[in-house]
Amino acid sequence: MPYKTVLVHIDSTPRCAARVDLALTIAKQHGGRVHACMAQLDPAKSMIDPVHRASDRLKQEFERVKEDVTARAEAEGVEVRFSMSPLVTSANVIHYLVRAARHADLVVVGQYDRETDKGIVPEDMTEQAILNAGRPVLVVPYAGNFPKLTDHVMVAWNAGREAARALSDGMPLLAASRKASVLVIRGPNAEGEAAGPGYDTDEVAHFLAGHGVTCDLRTATAEQIGIVDMLLSRAADESVTLLLMGAHGHYGFPHILRGGVTRDMLRQMTVPVLFSH
C-alpha cells in the first residue's frame, strides 16, 4: 500500500527542514500528501505556569515554519496541511503528535539532539511515537543529508513480530529501492526471536519476491562488538541509505524503551531508520 498521507513533525529546530524535505519526497513518489504537525515545548512558558496554551511567540514561530514548509511543498508540487498542538507541556505535545500520527500511513520524526532540541522537543517524543502511534515511524538522524533514501534498503531481520511488521510497513520503500538486502545478526543480546535457531531468511526472500523485490540475504555474527555497531558498520560499508527494523519496548513511566538494541540505535543512528512496533 502506498504512503498516501505522510505526517512529518515540524518545530523550530535546525533539522526540521531535513525532515520536511524527506517527507515531501516520499509523498511525491507515492502520489500522496503531507500533514505537517507542529508539536513542541514553549520556552516562553515556565514550569509552574497554570496556563499551558501556546504563547504568541510560539504561534509566530509556527507561522514562520509554516511559510517555509509551504514554499518547499509548492516547489515539489505536493499538497500540505498544517496543525499545531494547542497545549505545550511535554505530555500534551507527545499526545498530540501520537494522535495525529494514527491518521497517517507513515510518520517522519527526528533523532533527538541534546545540542539543539533541549527545551524545544521532549526527549522521549520519538520513542513514544514509535511505541504508541501504531504506524511505521521513519527517524531522520540529526546529522547528514539523505537525498537518495531508497538506493539501498536493508532489513534487520530477527524473525520476530516487530521485524515482520517492519518488513510489511516498509514494503513501499523496498519496492522502490534500487537494491534491497536482508541482514541477520546473531549475537548474545539479540532481541525478538533472533536468539533462537530459526531465522526463516529463505521465507523472507520468497515473501519479498511476491512483491517484486529481489534481495540479498546476509548473516553476520556480533561477538566482539554490539548489534547496533555491527548494523551501522555494515550500513557504512555497503552504502545503505535506509534501514528497516522492529522496535522493542513498552509504554510506562519513566518513558524508556525496554529493548537495548532499539534504544542504542535511536542514540547512535547515522542513516534513516524505519521502526515498526
Buried (B, 14 or more C-beta within 10 A) or exposed (E): EBBEBBBBBBBBBEBBBBBBBBBBBBBBBBEBBBBBBBBBBBBEBEEEEEEBBBBEEBBEBBEEBBEBBEEBBEEBEBEBEBBBBEBBBBEBBBBBBBEBBEEBBBBBBBBBBEEBBEEBBBEBBBBBBBBBBEBBBBBBBBEEEBEEBBBBBBBBBBBBBBBBBBBBBBBBBBBBBEBBBBBBBBBEBBBBBBEEEEBBBEEBBEBBEEEEBEBEBBEBEBEEEBBBEBBBEBBEEBEBBBBBBBBBBEEEEEBEBEBBBBBBBBEBBBBBBBBBB
